[in-house]
């Protein structure tokens, strides 16, 4: 039986091949599109977040969640603007794929180079931090990784 986590990981692995070979400009365009989508869909995002917070408040009243967790879950228009700005800031960073990190001459005409490359798939566990979704996603995309 395939779990949803396994299905997600398999899908991410397939996507990682495209991300790893994508041009830096393509990755940056994707990041800018994500930032624009956050801003363009802010009303819908905030509405969904209100439903999440309402459910979390119920869980907190039953002792299943702390108030601090509920507070971390809560989004605001200002927080959404910060999230979009952080994605744009990551897009503005220099590319990291294919950079020579170290170089050593082993023998005449024989050089060893350490070159940065994507890992493939990043699996990240976090709780009640909607802003972490954009941070993790943006960094994964910038570095050519799926998450």
N, CA, C and O atoms as a MOPAC input file, in Angstrom:
PM7 MOZYME 1SCF
protein

 N      0.83800 1    -1.17900 1     0.00000 1
 C      0.00000 1     0.00000 1     0.00000 1
 C      0.88600 1     1.24600 1     0.00000 1
 O      1.82700 1     1.34700 1     0.78800 1
 N      0.58400 1     2.17600 1    -0.87300 1
 C      1.35300 1     3.40300 1    -0.98500 1
 C      0.74200 1     4.47600 1    -0.09100 1
 O     -0.46500 1     4.71500 1    -0.13400 1
 N      1.57900 1     5.12200 1     0.72000 1
 C      1.09400 1     6.19900 1     1.59100 1
 C      1.15700 1     7.52100 1     0.84300 1
 O      1.82700 1     7.63300 1    -0.18300 1
 N      0.46200 1     8.50800 1     1.36000 1
 C      0.51300 1     9.82600 1     0.72700 1
 C      1.91500 1    10.41900 1     0.82800 1
 O      2.34400 1    11.14100 1    -0.07200 1
 N      2.63100 1    10.12700 1     1.90500 1
 C      4.00700 1    10.61300 1     2.03900 1
 C      4.90300 1     9.96600 1     0.98700 1
 O      5.75600 1    10.63000 1     0.39700 1
 N      4.71000 1     8.68300 1     0.75700 1
 C      5.50800 1     7.98700 1    -0.24900 1
 C      5.18300 1     8.51800 1    -1.64400 1
 O      6.08500 1     8.72200 1    -2.45700 1
 N      3.92400 1     8.73900 1    -1.91800 1
 C      3.51200 1     9.28900 1    -3.21400 1
 C      4.10800 1    10.67500 1    -3.40800 1
 O      4.60200 1    10.99700 1    -4.48900 1
 N      4.06300 1    11.49600 1    -2.36500 1
 C      4.63700 1    12.84500 1    -2.45600 1
 C      6.13700 1    12.78200 1    -2.70100 1
 O      6.67000 1    13.55100 1    -3.50200 1
 N      6.82100 1    11.86900 1    -2.01500 1
 C      8.26900 1    11.73300 1    -2.19100 1
 C      8.61000 1    11.26800 1    -3.60100 1
 O      9.57000 1    11.75300 1    -4.19900 1
 N      7.83300 1    10.33300 1    -4.13400 1
 C      8.07500 1     9.84900 1    -5.49300 1
 C      7.83700 1    10.96100 1    -6.51600 1
 O      8.59600 1    11.09000 1    -7.47700 1
 N      6.79700 1    11.75900 1    -6.31500 1
 C      6.52800 1    12.89000 1    -7.20500 1
 C      7.64500 1    13.92200 1    -7.12300 1
 O      8.06900 1    14.47800 1    -8.13600 1
 N      8.11600 1    14.17000 1    -5.90000 1
 C      9.20900 1    15.12800 1    -5.71500 1
 C     10.47500 1    14.64300 1    -6.41100 1
 O     11.19600 1    15.43600 1    -7.01700 1
 N     10.74300 1    13.35700 1    -6.32700 1
 C     11.92600 1    12.79500 1    -6.97700 1
 C     11.85900 1    13.01200 1    -8.48600 1
 O     12.86200 1    13.37200 1    -9.10400 1
 N     10.69300 1    12.79800 1    -9.08300 1
 C     10.53300 1    13.04400 1   -10.52100 1
 C     10.74400 1    14.52100 1   -10.84800 1
 O     11.39800 1    14.85700 1   -11.83500 1
 N     10.19000 1    15.39500 1   -10.02000 1
 C     10.33100 1    16.83600 1   -10.24400 1
 C     11.76500 1    17.29100 1   -10.05500 1
 O     12.19500 1    18.26300 1   -10.67600 1
 N     12.50500 1    16.60400 1    -9.20600 1
 C     13.87900 1    17.03400 1    -8.91100 1
 C     14.76900 1    17.00400 1   -10.14000 1
 O     15.70300 1    17.79900 1   -10.24100 1
 N     14.50000 1    16.10700 1   -11.07300 1
 C     15.31500 1    16.03300 1   -12.28400 1
 C     15.17300 1    17.30900 1   -13.11200 1
 O     16.15900 1    17.84000 1   -13.62400 1
 N     13.94400 1    17.79200 1   -13.23700 1
 C     13.70600 1    19.03000 1   -13.98800 1
 C     14.31300 1    20.23000 1   -13.28100 1
 O     14.91200 1    21.09800 1   -13.91500 1
 N     14.15600 1    20.27200 1   -11.97100 1
 C     14.70200 1    21.39500 1   -11.21000 1
 C     16.22600 1    21.43100 1   -11.28100 1
 O     16.81400 1    22.50300 1   -11.42600 1
 N     16.85800 1    20.28400 1   -11.18100 1
 C     18.32000 1    20.22800 1   -11.17000 1
 C     18.92100 1    20.72600 1   -12.47800 1
 O     20.02200 1    21.27500 1   -12.49000 1
 N     18.19800 1    20.53500 1   -13.57500 1
 C     18.74300 1    20.93600 1   -14.87400 1
 C     18.17800 1    22.25500 1   -15.37700 1
 O     18.51800 1    22.68800 1   -16.47800 1
 N     17.33100 1    22.89600 1   -14.59900 1
 C     16.71200 1    24.15400 1   -15.02600 1
 C     17.72500 1    25.29600 1   -15.01200 1
 O     18.62400 1    25.33900 1   -14.17200 1
 N     17.56600 1    26.19800 1   -15.93700 1
 C     18.42200 1    27.38300 1   -15.99600 1
 C     18.13200 1    28.27900 1   -14.80000 1
 O     16.99200 1    28.34700 1   -14.33900 1
 N     19.15300 1    28.96800 1   -14.29100 1
 C     18.92600 1    29.86800 1   -13.15500 1
 C     17.80800 1    30.88300 1   -13.41200 1
 O     17.05200 1    31.22100 1   -12.50100 1
 N     17.70800 1    31.36600 1   -14.64700 1
 C     16.65500 1    32.32900 1   -14.97500 1
 C     15.26800 1    31.70100 1   -14.80900 1
 O     14.33000 1    32.35600 1   -14.35300 1
 N     15.15100 1    30.43300 1   -15.18300 1
 C     13.87900 1    29.72900 1   -15.04300 1
 C     13.51000 1    29.57300 1   -13.56600 1
 O     12.35600 1    29.77200 1   -13.18600 1
 N     14.48400 1    29.22100 1   -12.74600 1
 C     14.23600 1    29.09200 1   -11.30900 1
 C     13.81900 1    30.42900 1   -10.71700 1
 O     12.90200 1    30.49100 1    -9.89900 1
 N     14.49200 1    31.50000 1   -11.13100 1
 C     14.15100 1    32.83400 1   -10.62000 1
 C     12.75600 1    33.25700 1   -11.07400 1
 O     12.01600 1    33.87000 1   -10.30400 1
 N     12.38900 1    32.93400 1   -12.32100 1
 C     11.04200 1    33.25900 1   -12.80400 1
 C      9.99000 1    32.51100 1   -11.97900 1
 O      8.93800 1    33.06300 1   -11.65700 1
 N     10.28300 1    31.26100 1   -11.64300 1
 C      9.35200 1    30.49300 1   -10.80900 1
 C      9.19000 1    31.14900 1    -9.44500 1
 O      8.07800 1    31.25000 1    -8.92700 1
 N     10.29700 1    31.59100 1    -8.86600 1
 C     10.23400 1    32.24000 1    -7.55500 1
 C      9.43600 1    33.54400 1    -7.62100 1
 O      8.63400 1    33.83000 1    -6.73300 1
 N      9.65600 1    34.32300 1    -8.66400 1
 C      8.90100 1    35.57200 1    -8.80300 1
 C      7.41400 1    35.29600 1    -9.00800 1
 O      6.56800 1    36.05500 1    -8.53600 1
 N      7.09900 1    34.21300 1    -9.70900 1
 C      5.69100 1    33.83500 1    -9.89700 1
 C      5.06700 1    33.41900 1    -8.56500 1
 O      3.90100 1    33.71400 1    -8.30700 1
 N      5.83200 1    32.74200 1    -7.72900 1
 C      5.33800 1    32.35000 1    -6.40100 1
 C      5.05500 1    33.59300 1    -5.56700 1
 O      4.01100 1    33.68000 1    -4.92000 1
 N      5.97200 1    34.55200 1    -5.57500 1
 C      5.76500 1    35.78800 1    -4.81100 1
 C      4.51300 1    36.52200 1    -5.30100 1
 O      3.72500 1    37.02600 1    -4.50100 1
 N      4.34500 1    36.57500 1    -6.61200 1
 C      3.16300 1    37.24100 1    -7.17500 1
 C      1.88800 1    36.48600 1    -6.79500 1
 O      0.85900 1    37.10500 1    -6.52200 1
 N      1.95100 1    35.16500 1    -6.77700 1
 C      0.77200 1    34.36400 1    -6.41000 1
 C      0.39800 1    34.57100 1    -4.94400 1
 O     -0.78400 1    34.62200 1    -4.60600 1
 N      1.39200 1    34.68900 1    -4.08300 1
 C      1.11100 1    34.95500 1    -2.66300 1
 C      0.34700 1    36.26800 1    -2.54300 1
 O     -0.65200 1    36.35500 1    -1.82900 1
 N      0.82100 1    37.27400 1    -3.24100 1
 C      0.15200 1    38.58000 1    -3.18100 1
 C     -1.21300 1    38.54800 1    -3.87400 1
 O     -2.18300 1    39.11600 1    -3.37200 1
 N     -1.27900 1    37.88700 1    -5.01700 1
 C     -2.52400 1    37.85300 1    -5.78000 1
 C     -3.62700 1    37.04400 1    -5.11900 1
 O     -4.80900 1    37.34100 1    -5.29400 1
 N     -3.25200 1    36.03600 1    -4.37200 1
 C     -4.22700 1    35.18000 1    -3.69700 1
 C     -4.27900 1    35.42800 1    -2.19400 1
 O     -4.70600 1    34.55900 1    -1.43400 1
 N     -3.85000 1    36.60000 1    -1.76800 1
 C     -3.74900 1    36.85800 1    -0.32600 1
 C     -5.08700 1    36.72400 1     0.38400 1
 O     -5.13400 1    36.21800 1     1.50600 1
 N     -6.17200 1    37.16000 1    -0.23500 1
 C     -7.47800 1    37.05800 1     0.42700 1
 C     -7.84000 1    35.59400 1     0.65000 1
 O     -8.31600 1    35.22900 1     1.72500 1
 N     -7.62200 1    34.77100 1    -0.33900 1
 C     -7.92800 1    33.34100 1    -0.22200 1
 C     -7.01100 1    32.65900 1     0.79500 1
 O     -7.45200 1    31.80400 1     1.56400 1
 N     -5.74500 1    33.04000 1     0.79400 1
 C     -4.79100 1    32.47200 1     1.75100 1
 C     -5.19700 1    32.83600 1     3.17500 1
 O     -5.19700 1    31.98600 1     4.06600 1
 N     -5.54500 1    34.11000 1     3.38500 1
 C     -5.94200 1    34.55500 1     4.72400 1
 C     -7.22800 1    33.87700 1     5.18500 1
 O     -7.37700 1    33.55800 1     6.36400 1
 N     -8.15200 1    33.66000 1     4.26000 1
 C     -9.40400 1    32.97700 1     4.59800 1
 C     -9.12300 1    31.52900 1     5.03000 1
 O     -9.66800 1    31.05600 1     6.02700 1
 N     -8.28500 1    30.84600 1     4.28400 1
 C     -7.92500 1    29.47100 1     4.64900 1
 C     -7.17800 1    29.44600 1     5.97400 1
 O     -7.37100 1    28.53700 1     6.78100 1
 N     -6.32500 1    30.44200 1     6.20300 1
 C     -5.58100 1    30.51200 1     7.45100 1
 C     -6.51800 1    30.73300 1     8.63700 1
 O     -6.30700 1    30.17000 1     9.71100 1
 N     -7.54900 1    31.54900 1     8.44400 1
 C     -8.51800 1    31.76800 1     9.52100 1
 C     -9.18500 1    30.45400 1     9.92000 1
 O     -9.41800 1    30.20000 1    11.10100 1
 N     -9.48800 1    29.62700 1     8.92600 1
 C    -10.08400 1    28.31300 1     9.22400 1
 C     -9.08100 1    27.44200 1     9.98700 1
 O     -9.45500 1    26.74700 1    10.93200 1
 N     -7.82000 1    27.47800 1     9.58200 1
 C     -6.78700 1    26.71900 1    10.28400 1
 C     -6.64100 1    27.19700 1    11.72800 1
 O     -6.53200 1    26.38600 1    12.64800 1
 N     -6.63900 1    28.50300 1    11.91900 1
 C     -6.48900 1    29.06900 1    13.26500 1
 C     -7.70000 1    28.70200 1    14.12700 1
 O     -7.54800 1    28.39400 1    15.30900 1
 N     -8.88800 1    28.73300 1    13.54600 1
 C    -10.08300 1    28.35700 1    14.30400 1
 C     -9.97700 1    26.91100 1    14.78500 1
 O    -10.29800 1    26.60900 1    15.93400 1
 N     -9.53200 1    26.03500 1    13.91600 1
 C     -9.33700 1    24.63900 1    14.31900 1
 C     -8.26000 1    24.50800 1    15.37900 1
 O     -8.39000 1    23.71500 1    16.31100 1
 N     -7.19900 1    25.28500 1    15.23800 1
 C     -6.11200 1    25.24300 1    16.21600 1
 C     -6.57300 1    25.78000 1    17.57300 1
 O     -6.16500 1    25.26600 1    18.61400 1
 N     -7.41900 1    26.80900 1    17.56300 1
 C     -7.94400 1    27.34400 1    18.82700 1
 C     -8.78900 1    26.29800 1    19.55200 1
 O     -8.73600 1    26.18400 1    20.77600 1
 N     -9.55800 1    25.54600 1    18.79300 1
 C    -10.34500 1    24.46300 1    19.38900 1
 C     -9.41000 1    23.43900 1    20.01700 1
 O     -9.63600 1    23.00000 1    21.14500 1
 N     -8.37400 1    23.06200 1    19.30400 1
 C     -7.41000 1    22.09400 1    19.83400 1
 C     -6.69400 1    22.65000 1    21.06700 1
 O     -6.42300 1    21.91600 1    22.01700 1
 N     -6.38900 1    23.95700 1    21.04500 1
 C     -5.72400 1    24.58000 1    22.19700 1
 C     -6.64400 1    24.57200 1    23.41100 1
 O     -6.19600 1    24.34900 1    24.53600 1
 N     -7.92600 1    24.81600 1    23.18000 1
 C     -8.86800 1    24.81300 1    24.30500 1
 C     -9.01200 1    23.41900 1    24.91800 1
 O     -9.41500 1    23.28600 1    26.07400 1
 N     -8.68500 1    22.39400 1    24.15400 1
 C     -8.75400 1    21.01400 1    24.63700 1
 C     -7.39200 1    20.51600 1    25.13400 1
 O     -7.23700 1    19.34900 1    25.49300 1
 N     -6.41800 1    21.41800 1    25.14600 1
 C     -5.09600 1    21.07100 1    25.63700 1
 C     -4.23300 1    20.30100 1    24.64600 1
 O     -3.19800 1    19.75200 1    25.02400 1
 N     -4.65000 1    20.25500 1    23.37700 1
 C     -3.90000 1    19.50400 1    22.36400 1
 C     -2.81700 1    20.34800 1    21.68900 1
 O     -1.87800 1    19.80400 1    21.10800 1
 N     -2.94500 1    21.65900 1    21.76300 1
 C     -1.96000 1    22.58600 1    21.19100 1
 C     -1.70900 1    23.70900 1    22.18200 1
 O     -2.58200 1    24.05500 1    22.97800 1
 N     -0.52200 1    24.26700 1    22.12900 1
 C     -0.22000 1    25.42100 1    22.98200 1
 C     -0.67300 1    26.69800 1    22.28700 1
 O     -0.85800 1    26.72800 1    21.07000 1
 N     -0.84700 1    27.74500 1    23.07500 1
 C     -1.21800 1    29.03600 1    22.50200 1
 C     -0.08900 1    29.55800 1    21.61900 1
 O     -0.35100 1    30.23100 1    20.62200 1
 N      1.14700 1    29.26200 1    21.96300 1
 C      2.28900 1    29.68800 1    21.14500 1
 C      2.21700 1    29.06800 1    19.74800 1
 O      2.54100 1    29.72300 1    18.75800 1
 N      1.79600 1    27.81800 1    19.67200 1
 C      1.64400 1    27.15700 1    18.37000 1
 C      0.54800 1    27.82900 1    17.56500 1
 O      0.70400 1    28.05600 1    16.36500 1
 N     -0.54600 1    28.14400 1    18.21000 1
 C     -1.64600 1    28.84300 1    17.53700 1
 C     -1.15900 1    30.19400 1    17.01500 1
 O     -1.46900 1    30.57500 1    15.88600 1
 N     -0.40200 1    30.91100 1    17.83200 1
 C      0.09900 1    32.22700 1    17.42100 1
 C      1.03100 1    32.12700 1    16.21100 1
 O      0.99400 1    32.98100 1    15.32500 1
 N      1.86300 1    31.08700 1    16.17500 1
 C      2.77100 1    30.90000 1    15.02700 1
 C      1.99400 1    30.59400 1    13.75200 1
 O      2.43600 1    30.92900 1    12.65300 1
 N      0.86200 1    29.97000 1    13.89900 1
 C      0.03600 1    29.59000 1    12.75100 1
 C     -0.64100 1    30.79800 1    12.10800 1
 O     -0.91600 1    30.78300 1    10.90800 1
 N     -0.91000 1    31.83000 1    12.88000 1
 C     -1.70900 1    32.96600 1    12.42600 1
 C     -0.95900 1    33.82600 1    11.39100 1
 O      0.18200 1    34.23300 1    11.60700 1
 N     -1.63800 1    34.08900 1    10.26000 1
 C     -1.10100 1    34.97200 1     9.22600 1
 C     -1.82500 1    36.31200 1     9.27000 1
 O     -2.92800 1    36.42600 1     9.80400 1
 N     -1.18200 1    37.31600 1     8.70100 1
 C     -1.77100 1    38.64300 1     8.56800 1
 C     -1.38100 1    39.17300 1     7.18900 1
 O     -0.48300 1    38.62700 1     6.54800 1
 N     -2.04800 1    40.23200 1     6.73200 1
 C     -1.63800 1    40.82200 1     5.45800 1
 C     -0.15800 1    41.23600 1     5.46500 1
 O      0.53800 1    41.08000 1     4.46200 1
 N      0.30900 1    41.75900 1     6.58800 1
 C      1.72300 1    42.17100 1     6.67800 1
 C      2.64100 1    40.95400 1     6.58200 1
 O      3.68700 1    41.01300 1     5.93500 1
 N      2.25600 1    39.86100 1     7.21900 1
 C      3.06700 1    38.63800 1     7.17200 1
 C      3.12600 1    38.09000 1     5.74700 1
 O      4.17400 1    37.62500 1     5.30000 1
 N      2.00600 1    38.14700 1     5.04200 1
 C      2.00400 1    37.69100 1     3.64600 1
 C      2.93000 1    38.55100 1     2.78600 1
 O      3.62400 1    38.03700 1     1.90900 1
 N      2.93700 1    39.85200 1     3.03900 1
 C      3.84600 1    40.73500 1     2.29900 1
 C      5.29900 1    40.37100 1     2.58400 1
 O      6.13400 1    40.36100 1     1.67900 1
 N      5.59300 1    40.07300 1     3.84400 1
 C      6.94800 1    39.64300 1     4.21500 1
 C      7.32100 1    38.34100 1     3.51500 1
 O      8.44900 1    38.17700 1     3.05200 1
 N      6.36700 1    37.42200 1     3.44300 1
 C      6.62100 1    36.13200 1     2.79300 1
 C      6.94900 1    36.34000 1     1.31000 1
 O      7.90700 1    35.76000 1     0.79900 1
 N      6.16200 1    37.15900 1     0.62900 1
 C      6.41400 1    37.43100 1    -0.78900 1
 C      7.76100 1    38.13700 1    -0.96100 1
 O      8.50800 1    37.84100 1    -1.89300 1
 N      8.06200 1    39.06300 1    -0.06600 1
 C      9.34400 1    39.78500 1    -0.15200 1
 C     10.51900 1    38.84100 1     0.06300 1
 O     11.55500 1    38.98900 1    -0.58500 1
 N     10.37400 1    37.87500 1     0.96400 1
 C     11.48300 1    36.93800 1     1.21100 1
 C     11.70800 1    36.03300 1     0.00300 1
 O     12.84600 1    35.68000 1    -0.30300 1
 N     10.63200 1    35.65700 1    -0.68400 1
 C     10.78200 1    34.84700 1    -1.89800 1
 C     11.50200 1    35.66300 1    -2.97100 1
 O     12.38300 1    35.14900 1    -3.65900 1
 N     11.12700 1    36.92700 1    -3.11000 1
 C     11.81300 1    37.79500 1    -4.08900 1
 C     13.28800 1    37.99400 1    -3.72200 1
 O     14.14700 1    38.04800 1    -4.60100 1
 N     13.57100 1    38.09900 1    -2.44200 1
 C     14.96500 1    38.25800 1    -2.00300 1
 C     15.78600 1    37.01800 1    -2.35500 1
 O     16.94700 1    37.13200 1    -2.74700 1
 N     15.19400 1    35.85100 1    -2.21700 1
 C     15.90100 1    34.61900 1    -2.58400 1
 C     16.11900 1    34.56800 1    -4.09000 1
 O     17.17400 1    34.12500 1    -4.54600 1
 N     15.13600 1    35.01500 1    -4.86800 1
 C     15.29600 1    35.05400 1    -6.32600 1
 C     16.44900 1    35.97500 1    -6.72500 1
 O     17.13100 1    35.72700 1    -7.71900 1
 N     16.66300 1    37.03000 1    -5.95300 1
 C     17.71500 1    38.00000 1    -6.27200 1
 C     19.11500 1    37.51900 1    -5.90200 1
 O     20.10600 1    38.11400 1    -6.32700 1
 N     19.20400 1    36.45100 1    -5.11800 1
 C     20.51800 1    35.92600 1    -4.73900 1
 C     21.22900 1    35.34700 1    -5.95700 1
 O     20.57600 1    34.92000 1    -6.90900 1
 N     22.55100 1    35.33100 1    -5.93800 1
 C     23.26900 1    34.69600 1    -7.04900 1
 C     22.97200 1    33.19300 1    -7.08400 1
 O     22.67200 1    32.58100 1    -6.05800 1
 N     23.06100 1    32.62300 1    -8.26400 1
 C     22.82600 1    31.18600 1    -8.42200 1
 C     23.85500 1    30.38100 1    -7.65100 1
 O     24.98600 1    30.82200 1    -7.45200 1
 N     23.45300 1    29.20300 1    -7.22200 1
 C     24.35200 1    28.36400 1    -6.42600 1
 C     24.70100 1    27.04600 1    -7.10400 1
 O     25.59500 1    26.33100 1    -6.65100 1
 N     24.00900 1    26.72500 1    -8.17400 1
 C     24.23300 1    25.44800 1    -8.84700 1
 C     25.42100 1    25.57800 1    -9.79900 1
 O     25.52100 1    26.54200 1   -10.55800 1
 N     26.31600 1    24.59500 1    -9.74500 1
 C     27.43900 1    24.54800 1   -10.67600 1
 C     28.60600 1    25.45100 1   -10.31600 1
 O     29.47600 1    25.69500 1   -11.15200 1
 N     28.63900 1    25.94300 1    -9.11000 1
 C     29.74400 1    26.79800 1    -8.66600 1
 C     30.92100 1    25.93600 1    -8.20700 1
 O     30.73400 1    24.93200 1    -7.51900 1
 N     32.12300 1    26.33600 1    -8.59100 1
 C     33.31800 1    25.62100 1    -8.13800 1
 C     33.59600 1    26.05100 1    -6.70700 1
 O     33.86700 1    27.22100 1    -6.43800 1
 N     33.52700 1    25.09300 1    -5.79300 1
 C     33.71400 1    25.36400 1    -4.37200 1
 C     35.16000 1    25.17700 1    -3.93600 1
 O     35.63800 1    25.85900 1    -3.02900 1
 N     35.84600 1    24.25500 1    -4.58100 1
 C     37.23300 1    23.97100 1    -4.24500 1
 C     37.89200 1    23.35200 1    -5.46800 1
 O     37.24400 1    22.67700 1    -6.26900 1
 N     39.18200 1    23.59200 1    -5.59600 1
 C     39.91400 1    23.07800 1    -6.75300 1
 C     41.33100 1    22.73200 1    -6.31500 1
 O     42.00400 1    23.53600 1    -5.67100 1
 N     41.77600 1    21.53400 1    -6.66800 1
 C     43.10300 1    21.06800 1    -6.29200 1
 C     43.74900 1    20.41000 1    -7.50500 1
 O     43.12000 1    19.61400 1    -8.20200 1
 N     45.00700 1    20.74900 1    -7.74700 1
 C     45.74300 1    20.08100 1    -8.82000 1
 C     46.39400 1    18.82900 1    -8.23400 1
 O     47.28000 1    18.91800 1    -7.38400 1
 N     45.94400 1    17.66800 1    -8.69700 1
 C     46.46300 1    16.40100 1    -8.20200 1
 C     47.78100 1    16.03200 1    -8.87300 1
 O     48.66100 1    15.42400 1    -8.26300 1
 N     47.89300 1    16.40900 1   -10.12800 1
 C     49.09500 1    16.10400 1   -10.91700 1
 C     49.07000 1    17.06900 1   -12.09400 1
 O     48.07200 1    17.75300 1   -12.32000 1
 N     50.12500 1    17.12200 1   -12.81300 1
 C     50.19200 1    18.01000 1   -13.97600 1
 C     49.04100 1    17.68600 1   -14.92400 1
 O     48.93600 1    16.57400 1   -15.44100 1
 N     48.18200 1    18.67800 1   -15.13900 1
 C     47.04100 1    18.50900 1   -16.03800 1
 C     45.87800 1    17.73700 1   -15.43900 1
 O     44.90400 1    17.46400 1   -16.14100 1
 N     45.94900 1    17.37900 1   -14.16700 1
 C     44.87200 1    16.62500 1   -13.51700 1
 C     44.37500 1    17.42200 1   -12.31100 1
 O     45.03800 1    17.51000 1   -11.27700 1
 N     43.18100 1    17.99800 1   -12.48400 1
 C     42.60600 1    18.81800 1   -11.42700 1
 C     41.35400 1    18.15600 1   -10.86300 1
 O     40.56600 1    17.55400 1   -11.59200 1
 N     41.19300 1    18.28100 1    -9.56600 1
 C     40.01000 1    17.80300 1    -8.87400 1
 C     39.20700 1    19.02700 1    -8.45300 1
 O     39.73200 1    19.93600 1    -7.81000 1
 N     37.92000 1    19.04100 1    -8.82500 1
 C     37.07000 1    20.17400 1    -8.48200 1
 C     35.86600 1    19.69100 1    -7.67300 1
 O     35.28300 1    18.64400 1    -7.95500 1
 N     35.51600 1    20.47300 1    -6.67600 1
 C     34.27000 1    20.25600 1    -5.92900 1
 C     33.28800 1    21.28800 1    -6.45600 1
 O     33.49500 1    22.49200 1    -6.30400 1
 N     32.21600 1    20.80500 1    -7.07800 1
 C     31.23500 1    21.68000 1    -7.71400 1
 C     29.88500 1    21.48900 1    -7.03500 1
 O     29.44200 1    20.36100 1    -6.81800 1
 N     29.23700 1    22.59800 1    -6.70400 1
 C     27.93300 1    22.50500 1    -6.03600 1
 C     26.89200 1    21.92800 1    -6.99400 1
 O     26.87600 1    22.23300 1    -8.18600 1
 N     26.02900 1    21.08900 1    -6.43600 1
 C     24.95200 1    20.48800 1    -7.22100 1
 C     23.75900 1    20.25100 1    -6.29700 1
 O     23.91400 1    20.17300 1    -5.07900 1
 N     22.57700 1    20.13700 1    -6.88300 1
 C     21.40100 1    19.87600 1    -6.05500 1
 C     21.48800 1    18.52100 1    -5.35500 1
 O     22.11500 1    17.58800 1    -5.85500 1
 N     20.85000 1    18.43200 1    -4.19500 1
 C     20.76900 1    17.17200 1    -3.46200 1
 C     19.73000 1    16.25100 1    -4.09600 1
 O     19.90900 1    15.03400 1    -4.13800 1
 N     18.66100 1    16.83300 1    -4.58000 1
 C     17.56700 1    16.06600 1    -5.18000 1
 C     16.25400 1    16.39700 1    -4.52200 1
 O     15.49900 1    17.23500 1    -5.01700 1
 N     15.97200 1    15.74500 1    -3.40500 1
 C     14.71400 1    15.95400 1    -2.69600 1
 C     15.01300 1    16.31100 1    -1.24600 1
 O     15.80000 1    15.63400 1    -0.58500 1
 N     14.39400 1    17.36000 1    -0.75900 1
 C     14.51500 1    17.75800 1     0.63800 1
 C     13.21700 1    17.38500 1     1.35700 1
 O     12.12900 1    17.73700 1     0.90100 1
 N     13.32900 1    16.69400 1     2.44700 1
 C     12.16400 1    16.38000 1     3.27500 1
 C     12.30700 1    17.19500 1     4.55900 1
 O     13.28500 1    17.05300 1     5.29300 1
 N     11.32900 1    18.03900 1     4.81400 1
 C     11.40700 1    18.95700 1     5.94500 1
 C     10.13100 1    18.81700 1     6.77300 1
 O      9.02300 1    18.82100 1     6.23700 1
 N     10.30700 1    18.69500 1     8.06500 1
 C      9.17000 1    18.61100 1     8.97300 1
 C      9.14000 1    19.88600 1     9.80800 1
 O     10.14500 1    20.26700 1    10.40900 1
 N      7.98900 1    20.53800 1     9.84100 1
 C      7.83300 1    21.73500 1    10.66000 1
 C      6.38200 1    21.80200 1    11.10300 1
 O      5.51600 1    21.13700 1    10.53300 1
 N      6.12400 1    22.60600 1    12.11900 1
 C      4.77900 1    22.66800 1    12.67000 1
 C      4.31000 1    24.11200 1    12.78700 1
 O      5.01700 1    24.96900 1    13.31800 1
 N      3.11100 1    24.36400 1    12.28500 1
 C      2.40600 1    25.62500 1    12.52500 1
 C      3.20900 1    26.85600 1    12.13000 1
 O      3.18700 1    27.86600 1    12.83400 1
 N      3.90700 1    26.78100 1    11.02600 1
 C      4.66000 1    27.94400 1    10.55200 1
 C      4.41400 1    28.12100 1     9.05900 1
 O      5.22000 1    27.66200 1     8.24900 1
 N      3.32500 1    28.77200 1     8.67700 1
 C      3.03500 1    28.93900 1     7.25500 1
 C      4.15600 1    29.65000 1     6.49800 1
 O      4.37700 1    29.38100 1     5.31700 1
 N      4.86200 1    30.55300 1     7.17100 1
 C      5.96100 1    31.25200 1     6.50400 1
 C      7.11500 1    30.30500 1     6.18500 1
 O      7.90300 1    30.56800 1     5.27700 1
 N      7.21600 1    29.20500 1     6.93000 1
 C      8.27100 1    28.23200 1     6.65000 1
 C      8.05200 1    27.56800 1     5.28700 1
 O      9.01200 1    27.18800 1     4.61800 1
 N      6.80000 1    27.43100 1     4.88500 1
 C      6.50900 1    26.83200 1     3.58200 1
 C      7.17800 1    27.63400 1     2.47500 1
 O      7.83000 1    27.06500 1     1.59900 1
 N      7.01900 1    28.94800 1     2.51100 1
 C      7.60700 1    29.76900 1     1.44500 1
 C      9.12700 1    29.80000 1     1.55700 1
 O      9.81500 1    29.76200 1     0.53700 1
 N      9.65800 1    29.86600 1     2.75800 1
 C     11.11700 1    29.90300 1     2.91800 1
 C     11.76000 1    28.61100 1     2.42300 1
 O     12.72400 1    28.64100 1     1.65800 1
 N     11.22600 1    27.49600 1     2.85900 1
 C     11.77300 1    26.20000 1     2.46800 1
 C     11.62200 1    25.98600 1     0.96800 1
 O     12.56300 1    25.56500 1     0.29500 1
 N     10.42800 1    26.27900 1     0.44800 1
 C     10.17400 1    26.09400 1    -0.97700 1
 C     11.09400 1    26.96900 1    -1.82800 1
 O     11.67500 1    26.50500 1    -2.80900 1
 N     11.21600 1    28.22900 1    -1.44500 1
 C     12.03200 1    29.14400 1    -2.23000 1
 C     13.50800 1    28.72800 1    -2.21900 1
 O     14.17300 1    28.76500 1    -3.25400 1
 N     14.00500 1    28.34300 1    -1.07500 1
 C     15.40400 1    27.89900 1    -1.00800 1
 C     15.61700 1    26.59700 1    -1.77100 1
 O     16.65200 1    26.41100 1    -2.41000 1
 N     14.65100 1    25.70700 1    -1.70600 1
 C     14.75500 1    24.44800 1    -2.46200 1
 C     14.79300 1    24.74500 1    -3.95500 1
 O     15.64500 1    24.22300 1    -4.67300 1
 N     13.88300 1    25.56900 1    -4.41700 1
 C     13.84500 1    25.89400 1    -5.84900 1
 C     15.12600 1    26.58100 1    -6.27500 1
 O     15.70800 1    26.21200 1    -7.29500 1
 N     15.57600 1    27.56500 1    -5.52800 1
 C     16.79600 1    28.30400 1    -5.88400 1
 C     17.99200 1    27.36500 1    -6.02000 1
 O     18.85800 1    27.56500 1    -6.87100 1
 N     18.02800 1    26.34200 1    -5.17300 1
 C     19.15300 1    25.40400 1    -5.20100 1
 C     18.88800 1    24.18400 1    -6.09500 1
 O     19.66800 1    23.23200 1    -6.10300 1
 N     17.78000 1    24.22400 1    -6.84700 1
 C     17.48900 1    23.15700 1    -7.79500 1
 C     17.01100 1    21.87500 1    -7.17400 1
 O     17.17900 1    20.80100 1    -7.75100 1
 N     16.41700 1    21.97100 1    -6.00500 1
 C     15.92400 1    20.79300 1    -5.28600 1
 C     14.40500 1    20.78900 1    -5.22700 1
 O     13.76600 1    21.84000 1    -5.26200 1
 N     13.84200 1    19.60400 1    -5.13600 1
 C     12.40900 1    19.46100 1    -4.86300 1
 C     12.26200 1    19.30800 1    -3.36100 1
 O     13.20900 1    18.91800 1    -2.67900 1
 N     11.08700 1    19.61200 1    -2.84300 1
 C     10.83900 1    19.46300 1    -1.40800 1
 C      9.48300 1    18.83700 1    -1.19900 1
 O      9.07200 1    18.62100 1    -0.06000 1

